[in-house]
Amino acid sequence: MQNALIQVKIDQHIKNNATAIYNSLGLDLPTAIRIFLNASIQKNGLPFDLNLSTLQKNKKRSVKEFFGTMDDQTFEEMNQALKDCSQIDAGEW
């Protein structure tokens, strides 16, 4: 299989926090990204529940409005946003 290079600019704080989490799981960042991409392929979408009908049904907000811009959020804030997505699906929001 031929390898392809992916380059992404991301806030250093986000990279450091994610790297620390994945390292504690015994993974490096490239492996974690590969897992995310393979999970996306298997699910044929994001590997967690997030869809427009759920967002529109509950608050009629776009994904950008729901998550804000990633540049101005800490890892903890993004993690909370993902937890909020789970609560939407559970009908708690």
Beta strands, then each sheet from edge to edge (+ up, - down):
end
